[in-house]
Amino acid sequence: MGSTQFGNFHLFAVNQPPNSPWHRCALDGISLSGHRHLANLGMGSIFPRKNFVIPRGSKRLTCLIGSIILAFISILVSLALLWRTDKKQAAVGRREIQLFLVGYIIIEICEIFTVGGIPLEDSVRKGFSAVHIAAITATCWILLLNALVGYQLLDDGTAASIGLIGGSAVVLFIGTGYISLDTAFDWTGHFESSHFGNNRNIALYVLYQLFPLVCLFLFYVLEAILVLRVLGEIRPMIYLSGAGLLFAIGQIFQYVISVHICEGTNGKINGALFETFFTLLSVIGVWAFWSSITEDDWPLPPSGNYN
């Protein structure tokens, strides 16, 4: 695969501003007094770049307060959904969908420090980036397994079900996290070449770019089969398809439109804010889909007259 683009992060990097290390649009924001800048509603400072496999020494301007605020909102919404889920006593997969929401909360906490650019030491930021990547991989895996829960291969909510989903997700989290950390800190030197040239890293490319997409695609297919062929319903597909569309829009903003927004606004804003927003809407859509195919409470027994 040496002559292909498979495994290269370079193209992803140059299409996600700020990109001054690649001579692309630098997210400088609106100039304020005291060498400060306002970008995506953010106050400027100098921090390491968001992208994980990057040339050493590259820097970026701006702390994206808009993305930070949206991440906080996402955490609060997820906590509310966790509470609502707990109230649905008879719902199939209640505990399993809560695992997914917990995973999403971890992603958003990490996003505050990676996308948001909270002032941190470079080594600490690399650690948050590794957890961020690992959480994305593990959470997408949890979502896929949630689709299997509906087929009742195991009784939902049991120790076996929770243990298999949570345990396998932890294994993925640790494996992806280790590869990310090794890439960042060069513990073994195996991934040192990914810091240069086309930023080639096959392992991270598969775990971070391809594996989550496969999980999301299979989740949609399995849930569509369950709803249309097993349950014979149509309305839940509106929520499911809407969630998929919203997620796709967010990724388009992140990977395609972001650089054009940055260049069109002379570096004042980019697509990160929109990606966070549409991903939140997508998660809400997934929860709404799950809620629409489950019961809120146990059915009451018919009342009878005893004379």
C-alpha positions in Angstrom: 0.0 0.0 0.0 3.0 2.3 -0.1 1.8 4.0 -3.3 -1.8 4.6 -2.1 -3.2 7.1 0.3 -4.5 4.4 2.6 -3.2 5.2 6.1 -2.1 8.7 5.4 -3.5 11.5 7.7 -1.9 14.3 5.6 -5.0 14.9 3.5 -7.2 14.9 6.6 -4.9 17.4 8.2 -4.7 19.9 5.4 -8.5 20.0 5.1 -9.0 20.7 8.8 -7.9 24.2 9.7 -6.0 25.7 11.5 -3.5 24.6 8.9 -0.6 27.0 8.9 1.9 24.1 9.2 0.6 22.9 5.8 0.4 26.4 4.4 -3.4 26.4 4.5 -5.9 28.5 6.4 -4.8 29.4 9.9 -7.7 29.9 12.3 -6.7 33.3 13.8 -10.2 34.6 14.4 -11.3 38.2 14.9 -8.4 40.4 16.2 -9.0 41.9 19.6 -6.9 44.0 21.9 -3.9 42.5 23.7 -3.0 40.1 20.9 -6.2 38.2 21.5 -8.4 36.6 18.9 -12.0 35.6 18.7 -12.5 32.4 16.7 -15.6 30.2 16.9 -16.4 32.5 19.8 -13.0 31.7 21.3 -10.3 33.7 23.0 -6.9 33.2 21.4 -3.7 31.7 22.8 -1.0 29.4 21.4 -1.6 25.7 21.8 -0.6 22.4 20.0 -2.6 21.5 17.0 -5.7 19.4 17.4 -4.7 16.7 14.8 -2.9 13.9 16.6 -0.3 12.7 14.1 1.4 16.0 13.3 4.9 17.3 12.6 6.6 18.1 15.8 6.7 21.7 16.8 3.6 22.8 14.9 1.4 25.2 16.7 -2.0 26.8 16.4 -3.7 29.9 17.6 -7.1 30.2 19.3 -9.0 28.5 22.1 -12.4 27.6 20.6 -14.8 28.6 23.3 -17.8 28.0 21.1 -16.8 24.4 20.7 -16.1 24.2 24.5 -19.6 25.6 25.3 -21.2 23.1 22.9 -19.2 20.3 24.4 -20.6 21.3 27.9 -24.1 21.4 26.5 -23.6 18.0 25.0 -22.5 16.6 28.4 -25.5 18.1 30.1 -27.9 16.8 27.4 -26.3 13.3 27.7 -26.8 13.4 31.5 -30.4 14.3 31.0 -30.8 11.4 28.5 -29.2 9.1 31.0 -31.8 10.2 33.6 -34.7 9.8 31.1 -33.4 6.3 30.2 -33.3 5.3 33.8 -36.9 6.1 34.1 -37.9 3.8 31.2 -38.0 0.7 33.5 -39.4 -1.7 30.8 -37.2 -0.5 27.9 -35.1 -3.2 26.1 -31.4 -2.3 26.2 -31.8 0.4 28.8 -28.4 -0.2 30.5 -26.7 -0.8 27.1 -27.8 2.5 25.7 -26.6 4.2 28.9 -23.2 2.8 28.2 -23.3 4.5 24.8 -24.2 7.8 26.4 -21.4 7.5 29.0 -19.0 6.9 26.1 -20.3 10.0 24.3 -19.8 12.0 27.5 -16.1 10.9 27.7 -15.7 12.0 24.1 -17.1 15.4 24.8 -15.0 15.8 27.9 -11.9 15.1 25.8 -13.1 17.4 23.1 -13.0 20.3 25.5 -9.3 19.9 25.8 -8.5 18.8 22.2 -10.8 20.7 20.0 -11.4 23.5 22.5 -7.8 24.1 23.2 -7.9 24.6 27.0 -4.4 25.8 28.1 -2.4 22.6 28.9 1.1 21.3 28.7 1.8 19.6 25.4 2.2 16.2 27.0 -1.1 16.5 28.8 -2.9 17.5 25.5 -1.4 14.5 23.8 -2.8 12.3 26.6 -6.3 13.8 26.1 -6.0 13.3 22.3 -5.2 9.6 22.9 -8.2 9.2 25.2 -10.3 11.1 22.7 -9.4 8.8 19.8 -9.8 5.6 22.0 -13.2 6.8 23.3 -14.5 7.4 19.7 -13.5 3.8 18.7 -14.9 2.2 21.9 -18.2 4.2 21.8 -18.9 3.3 18.2 -18.3 -0.3 19.1 -20.8 0.0 22.0 -23.4 1.5 19.6 -23.0 -1.4 17.2 -23.5 -3.9 20.0 -26.6 -2.0 21.0 -28.1 -2.9 17.7 -27.5 -6.6 18.5 -29.3 -6.2 21.9 -32.6 -5.7 20.1 -32.3 -9.2 18.6 -32.3 -10.6 22.2 -29.3 -12.9 21.6 -28.7 -12.3 25.3 -31.1 -11.0 27.9 -30.6 -7.2 28.0 -29.5 -5.6 31.2 -27.9 -8.7 32.6 -24.4 -9.0 33.9 -23.5 -11.1 30.8 -24.8 -8.5 28.4 -23.3 -5.5 30.2 -20.0 -7.4 30.8 -19.6 -8.4 27.2 -20.3 -5.0 25.8 -18.4 -3.1 28.5 -15.5 -5.5 28.6 -15.0 -5.6 24.8 -15.2 -1.8 24.7 -12.5 -1.5 27.4 -10.2 -3.8 25.4 -10.7 -1.6 22.3 -10.2 1.5 24.4 -6.9 0.3 25.9 -5.6 -1.0 22.5 -6.4 2.1 20.6 -5.3 4.3 23.5 -1.9 2.6 23.6 -1.3 3.0 19.9 -2.3 6.6 20.1 0.0 7.2 23.1 2.9 5.4 21.4 2.3 7.6 18.3 2.4 10.7 20.4 5.3 10.0 22.7 7.4 7.6 20.6 7.7 5.0 23.3 8.8 2.2 20.9 9.7 4.3 17.9 7.4 2.1 15.8 5.1 5.0 14.7 7.8 7.7 14.6 7.5 8.0 10.8 3.9 9.1 11.2 5.1 12.5 12.4 6.6 13.3 9.0 5.7 13.3 5.3 2.2 12.1 4.7 1.7 11.2 8.4 1.2 7.6 7.6 -0.1 5.4 10.4 -2.0 2.3 9.3 -3.1 1.3 12.8 -4.6 4.6 13.8 -6.1 5.0 10.3 -8.0 1.7 10.7 -9.0 2.2 14.3 -9.8 5.9 14.2 -11.1 6.5 10.6 -12.4 3.2 9.2 -13.5 1.1 12.2 -16.0 3.6 13.6 -17.5 4.1 10.1 -18.0 0.3 9.8 -19.6 0.2 13.2 -22.0 3.0 12.4 -22.9 1.5 9.1 -23.6 -1.9 10.6 -25.6 -0.3 13.4 -27.9 1.4 10.8 -28.3 -1.8 8.8 -29.1 -4.0 11.8 -31.5 -1.6 13.3 -33.2 -1.0 9.9 -33.7 -4.8 9.6 -35.1 -5.0 13.1 -37.5 -2.2 12.7 -38.8 -2.9 9.2 -38.8 -6.7 9.1 -39.2 -7.7 12.7 -41.2 -4.9 14.3 -42.9 -3.9 11.0 -42.6 -0.2 11.9 -41.9 2.8 9.7 -41.8 5.9 12.1 -38.6 4.9 14.0 -36.7 4.9 10.7 -37.3 8.7 10.5 -35.3 9.1 13.8 -32.6 6.6 12.7 -32.2 8.1 9.2 -32.3 11.6 10.6 -29.5 10.7 13.1 -27.4 9.3 10.3 -27.9 12.3 8.1 -27.0 14.7 10.9 -23.8 12.8 11.7 -22.9 12.9 8.0 -23.5 16.6 7.8 -21.2 17.1 10.8 -18.4 15.1 9.2 -18.8 17.1 6.0 -18.3 20.3 7.9 -15.3 18.8 9.6 -13.5 17.2 6.7 -14.7 19.1 3.6 -16.3 22.5 4.3 -14.1 23.5 7.2 -11.2 24.8 5.2 -13.5 26.7 2.9 -15.3 28.4 5.8 -11.9 29.3 7.3 -10.7 30.7 4.0 -14.0 32.5 3.2 -13.9 34.2 6.6 -10.2 35.0 6.5 -9.5 32.6 9.4 -12.3 33.8 11.7 -14.2 30.6 12.1 -14.0 27.0 10.8 -16.2 23.8 10.8 -15.3 22.4 14.2 -18.2 24.2 15.9 -20.7 22.8 13.4 -19.3 19.3 13.7 -19.8 19.3 17.4 -23.3 20.7 17.1 -24.5 18.2 14.4 -22.9 15.2 16.3 -24.9 16.2 19.4 -28.1 16.3 17.3 -27.2 12.9 15.9 -26.8 11.4 19.4 -30.2 12.8 20.4 -31.6 11.2 17.2 -30.2 7.9 18.1 -31.7 8.1 21.6 -35.0 9.2 20.2 -34.9 6.2 17.8 -34.2 3.8 20.7 -36.9 5.3 22.8 -39.4 5.0 20.0 -39.0 1.2 19.8 -39.1 0.5 23.5 -41.7 0.7 26.3 -41.6 3.3 29.0 -43.0 1.1 31.7 -44.3 -2.4 32.3 -47.8 -2.9 31.0 -50.4 -2.8 33.7 -52.5 -6.0 34.2 -56.1 -5.7 33.3 -58.2 -4.8 36.2 -61.1 -7.1 37.2 -64.1 -6.9 39.4 -64.2 -9.4 42.2 -67.6 -9.6 43.8 
